[in-house]
């Protein structure tokens, strides 16, 4: 299992559609959420491909808009949208073993 922030809810991308209540609960509690896919797998290939616009596309749109416009991975974009509306920061992590997006709550005062 990859190492993620302490007390984070870590979900494989394939399980997202059944875990939205849990995601919403964690966001309300201001706790971290991580969505990941183990490598090698079709899920990791799909997630990596869908993250590509966030890494390369800088055309004046916000990262959220660029992702929403370019992606069709419905459950992940729904999760991303929930975190975005809650003011969460996010970053992409990729190793030989996994690819993930880490959503972290706003810092105090943000």
Secondary structure, DSSP 4 states (H G I P E B T S, - for coil): ----STT-EEEEGGGGGG-HHHHHHHHHTT--EEEEEESSSHHHHHHHHHHHHHHH--SSS-HHHHHHHH---HHHHHHHHHHHHTT-EEEEEE-SSEEEEEEEPPPTT-
